[in-house]
Amino acid sequence: MAQGIPETVMMNTALIKELADVAKDAALLQGVLMRIQETPNSSELVTYAPFTLFPTPVPKAVFVQSLSVQTHYNTLVDKISQDTDFLQEALASTIAVDDFTARLFRIHQQILKEGRSQHIVLGLNRSDYMLDQREDETSSLKQIEINTFAASFGGLSSRMPDVHRNILKVAGRLEESQRILDNNPADGLARAVAKAWELYGRERAAVMFLVEESQRNIFDQRYIETELWKRDIPTIRRRFDDVCKTGSLSQDKRLFVDGQEVAVVYYRNGYMPQNYISEQTWDARLLMERSLAVKCPDISTHLAGTKKVQQVLARPGVLERFFPNQPQVVEQIRATFAGLYTLDMGPEGDKTVAMALAAPDRFVLKPQREGGGNNIYGSEICQVLEGVKESTERMAYILMDKIHPTPVQNYLLRRDAALKISSCLSELGVFGAYVRKGSDMVMNECVGHLLRTKSSEHSDGGVAAGVAVLDNPLLI
């Protein structure tokens, strides 16, 4: 690979075995950790989070492009969340057929009817991209999605640069080790949370991490918690069940859980239908949304991150609604869009169905779901669309052009997995953090990056889903 790790290193079996041992220890020393699958709620036994043996080459120009557009994406998400007419229009077809999005939308409507209790807005998002290889062999940056809810791996990715630097030095690749960038999303994400907490203005109130029942990825969150404790900001970890049992609002709508006032609700759970196991869970979400606590994300920002909104934004003239008289910003954002197509009822949606059925390998079919492992590819697209093409059920999906990154050779280090060379594809994530108070944007930053890599035999899925592994960009 050009300016990457030479083949003489990649194919040296004895060296690779030695480097793999060094790498695992380096990851443990740096705290790139996960709990094991067998005991996901105990830290008695932990292992390294899966990662690549070598960093992956990424062209410097597209990397810089991904960072420079992030503050515009932060602004865009925030503006969408405040545009009630746009959200209503964009999601009308989806909420007619997708019960989960419809439930979220009903909470959004109830909050609007009652009036928002809190005018401090905290956004922690991650915009994910792949590099589309063109016929002239140049790469272009194409957005896969923007995550406005529980964007993970800001903590562990902050520890990865030193792991790869160490491996490269042991491999005798000093020059490459110096091309690994510093990266600390945990610090930037925590700074935004701290700013929101400070604006809330009650020093005994806590930041509440709303967490899942199963917490294998706890260390990723602990890094952000640690950054908050360094600033003397109290944090608590609670599940939906805890909010159901002990959550309450005071007369002035302050949120209390277990008798503790909550300044910020940082949702690390609640983005999938299966997170809402009962009506009480939905009641708990509404309780938190109605409260004076700062929500990350609030319900309208949650809706702004849906796939349907992403598809609508790609239509001609829509970005201009949010950036009037700012053609350069529009151009910067639009340059990252892949082709996105509606499946709404009517001639435009019919055309999309016909296009997908004629050439399914050119596309990805996406439902309104987060968390990895939900997308549909290849012949399965035909199976799904043949079943729903005449019904409104098709409106629960969008169609997107398939992105074609260039595979790269690497070794994926996983507990209990054989050490073998794999053909790999990578996805670049860029973290954004912003805080708005009323109409005043008090913080808007790009706070770091995340590279995830997976074997090219897997179409879909992230690190937490057990498919992708952590990585670092090696700029070329």
Secondary structure, DSSP 8 states (H G I E B T S, - for coil): -TTS--HHHHT-HHHHHHHHHHHHHHHHHHT-EEE-TTSTT-SSSEEE--EESS-EEE-HHHHHHHHHTHHHHHHHHHHHHH-HHHHHHHHHHHHHH-HHHHHHHHHHHHHHHH--S--EEEEEEEEEEEEEE-TTS-EEEEEEEEE-S----HHHHTTHHHHHHHHHHHTT-HHHHTTB----HHHHHHHHHHHHHHHHT-TT-EEEEE--SS-TTHHHHHHHHHHHHHTT--EEEE-HHHHHHH-EE-TT--EEETTEEEEEEEESS-SSGGG--SHHHHHHHHHHHHSSSEEET-HHHHHHTSHHHHHHHTSTTHHHHHSTT-HHHHHHHHTT---EEE--SSHHHHHHHHHHHH-GGGEEEEES--SSS--EETHHHHHHHHHHTTSGGGGGEEEEE------EEEEEE-TT----EEEEEEEEEEEEEEEEETTEEEEEEEEEEEEEEEETT--S--TTTTS-EEE-EEE-
